[in-house]
Amino acid sequence: MHVLFPDFFSYIKFFINLFALVNPIGMIPIFMSMTNNQTILERNKTNFKANLSAAIILCITLFIGDSILNIFGISISSFRIAGGILIILIAMSMVSGKIIEESEQNKKSINNIKSINKDISIVPLAIPLIAGPGAISSTIVWSNYYSNWISLFLCCLLIFFFSFFCWILFKTGPCLVQFLGKTGINVLTRIMGLLLMSLGIEFITISMKSILHHF
């Protein structure tokens, strides 16, 4: 299925999909914890570098993801189903609160990561926390919807806009955490989990229709 240029709703849907998958609001406490020993200037530099790197990774995936599938002989329908299952699993962990528990466990291993790698902007912030398996696989799936370079360029703009939005959230992290509180962040995480689960089910449904259509 190819999405034409005027179908702006699909681009909005792509942005929402990225936002729900990455869950930048839920990542704010992790980012703050990982940069707690940095100065304001260093934290801003880490924030900028991490989000720029994640945007570049996702844009590269958007353009070459379909070619990678062709090299390995994987059909887009099969990959959509696999991506949909992965997204549903991530969504279930968000709704059940397991992803919040995992975030707390990630905080405990932050000191080990820092001791190994002083520059945390690329690893683990950009990848796998921002441009993780879910975001990468979803970007590959969405790349198949767009049939021309103008559409792909618009998707790239959306990815960079999303990274800019994440940059703002991380920059204003202390104020947001104080305003929302732990309960507010948990509620938003679960709401995004429900949205994400719906998108995952839609990926699988579209793929099954495509497969059954060939029989």
Buried (B, 14 or more C-beta within 10 A) or exposed (E): EEBEEEBEEBBEBBBBBBBBBBBBBBBBBBBBBBBEEBEEEEBBBBBBBBBBBBBBBBBBBBBEBBEEBEEEEEEBBEBBBBBBBBBBEBBBBBBEEEBBEEBEEBBEEBEEBBEEEEEBBBBBBBBBBBBBBBBBBBBBBBBBBBEEEEBBEBBBEBBBEBBBBBBBBBBEBEEBBEEBEEEEBBEBBBEBBEBBBBBBBBBBEBBBEBBEEEE
